[in-house]
């Protein structure tokens, strides 16, 4: 399965395509289970890049764990959680609150 990720151009925040827009959390990113769905997400990412909404657009591997989308690779898990040096910063701090 693949999901679409990028960095929002306005502030550099990592975002994922979900429900017709860019979400700041990966939890409910729109999954692509086949080539047609991947092509659709790639087209959405290309348009958002061309419209100067996002940069570093990429399809990444993901799994669904306990009903929630999670990236497979460590790099993407870190982007989804936030800084690795302090758990009281970034997205992991927001989830704990």
C-alpha positions in Angstrom: 0.0 0.0 0.0 1.2 3.6 -0.7 0.3 7.0 0.6 1.2 10.5 -0.6 3.4 12.7 1.5 5.0 16.1 1.0 6.1 19.2 2.9 3.8 22.2 2.9 5.6 25.1 1.2 4.3 27.8 3.5 5.9 26.4 6.7 7.8 23.2 5.8 5.5 20.9 7.9 5.3 17.3 6.8 1.8 16.6 5.4 -0.1 13.6 4.0 -2.9 13.6 1.5 -6.2 12.7 3.2 -9.9 13.4 2.6 -9.3 15.7 -0.4 -6.6 17.9 1.3 -3.3 17.9 3.1 -3.4 16.7 6.7 -0.7 17.3 9.3 -1.0 13.8 10.7 -0.5 10.5 8.8 -3.3 8.6 10.7 -6.0 8.8 8.0 -4.0 9.3 4.8 -5.7 8.1 1.6 -4.3 4.7 0.8 -3.5 3.5 -2.7 -4.0 -0.3 -3.0 -3.4 -0.5 -6.8 -1.6 1.2 -9.7 -4.6 3.2 -10.7 -4.9 4.6 -7.2 -1.2 5.4 -7.1 -1.4 7.2 -10.4 -4.3 9.3 -9.0 -2.3 10.3 -5.9 0.7 11.1 -8.0 -1.4 13.4 -10.2 -2.8 15.1 -7.1 0.8 15.6 -5.8 2.0 16.9 -9.1 -0.8 19.5 -9.3 -0.2 20.6 -5.7 3.5 21.0 -6.4 2.8 22.9 -9.6 0.3 25.1 -7.6 3.1 25.9 -5.1 1.3 24.2 -2.2 3.8 21.5 -1.4 7.4 20.4 -2.2 9.2 17.0 -1.9 6.1 15.1 -3.0 6.5 11.3 -2.8 4.5 8.1 -2.6 5.7 6.1 0.4 5.0 2.6 1.7 2.5 2.3 4.5 0.6 -0.3 6.4 -2.7 -0.2 8.4 -2.1 -1.1 12.0 -5.1 -1.2 14.3 -7.1 0.7 11.8 -4.6 3.6 11.5 -2.2 4.3 8.6 1.5 4.0 9.6 4.5 4.6 7.4 6.8 1.5 7.0 10.3 3.2 6.7 12.0 4.7 9.8 12.5 8.0 8.0 8.8 8.4 7.3 7.9 7.3 10.9 10.2 10.1 12.2 8.6 12.7 9.8 5.2 11.6 11.1 6.1 11.8 14.7 8.4 14.9 14.9 11.8 15.5 16.4 13.6 12.5 17.8 15.5 14.4 20.5 12.5 15.5 22.7 9.1 13.8 23.0 7.6 17.0 24.2 7.9 18.6 20.8 6.4 18.0 17.5 3.5 15.8 16.5 4.2 13.1 19.2 3.6 15.8 21.9 0.3 16.8 20.3 -0.9 13.2 20.3 -0.1 12.9 24.0 -2.1 15.9 24.9 
